[in-house]
Amino acid sequence: QAQLVESGGDLVQPGGSLRLSCVASGSSIFSINPMAWYRQAPGKERELVARITRGGSTNYADSVKGRFTISRDNAKNTVSLQMISLKPEDTAVYYCNTDPPYRTIQWGQGTQVTVSS
């Protein structure tokens, strides 16, 4: 069964850093397709913040460019998100998934990132 497990979220002060990790298992879909990190803030729709192809090409939302770096290990089916210079507006639950998401694959529980002093 396909499974996505995110970790690494925490409470950090503005300007701080975090590294999120995602383990994708149970399906070859994850190793073949582009993977992405998404986030959902309270009262807002889920948005894509970073995307990486199998070959390593990346794209970022304008709001995180220069601050977030996405990477993946195809052999281990893991995807990471290094975040620096965090801002209060980065506060959200962060999820990983394919891009675009497959309807047959359930979203993971996500990991909470809170940026506050």
N, C-alpha and C positions, 0 to 999 in steps of 0.2 A: 504494500500500500504506500502510495506517495505521501511523503511527510516533509514538512518544513519546520525547523526549530530555530528560532532566533534567540540570541542572548547578548548580554553586554550592556544593556541599558542601565542608567543610574541617574542619580541627582547630582548635577554639577553646577558650578557657578558660571556666570557669563564669562566668556573667554577661555573656558576649559576645553578639554578634549575627551573623546570617548572612541572606543573601537567596538563596533558591532560585528557579530559573527552569525552566520546562518549555515546550518547543515541541511542539505537537501538529500533525501534518500527515497528509495523505493520505486524510482522510475528513471528511465533513460532520458526522459524529457528534459530533465535538469541539466544534463551534460551536453545536450545538443543545442538547446535554445539560449537566446539572450536571457540573462538574469538581471533583476533589478531590485533596488530597495525603494519601498514606498513608505509613506507616513500618513498618519491621520491624526489631526489635532481635534480637540473637543469641539463639536459643533460644525466641523468642516468635513468635506469629502476627502477620501483617500487620494493622495497625489504621488506621482512618481518623482523621486528625487535624483536617482542615479541608475544608470543602465550600463551593462557590459556584455559584449558579444562573446562567443566562445573563443574567438581569436584575440580578445583583449581590447577591442575598440570601446571607448567609453563616451557617454553623454551625461550631462548634468542639467538639472533645473537651474535657471538663472539665479535663484535665491541661494544656492549652495555652491556655485562655481568658485573655485579657488579655496574652498574650505573643506569640502568633502572629497574623499578619494575611494572609489570602488575597486575591488580586486576580486579575483576568483582563482580557485585551484580546481581545475577540471578533473584531476585524478582523485581528489578527495570529495568532490562535489560540495565545496564550501564557497561561500561568498562573504566578503567582509566589507565594512564601510568604516573608514577612518574619518573621524570628524574633528576638526579643530576650530578654534575661534567661535565656539558655540554661542548662540544668541537665545534670548528667551523665546523668540518666535520659532525656534527649532523644537520646542517642546511638543511631543507627539508620541504616539505608539508607532514604532517602526516595524515593518514587515518586509520579508523578501519573498520573491516569487518570480516566475518567468515573465517575460515581456513579449507579447501580452499574456495576461494570466489565462490558464486553461480552466474552463468551467468545471472540468472533472477533478481538479486538484483543489483541495480545501486549503484555505489560508491557515497559516500557523497562528499561534496566540500573540505573536508580536513581542516586542520588548519596549518598555517604557523609558523614554528619555525626557528628563525634566531639567530645564535650565533656569535656575533661579538663585538669587542671592539670599 
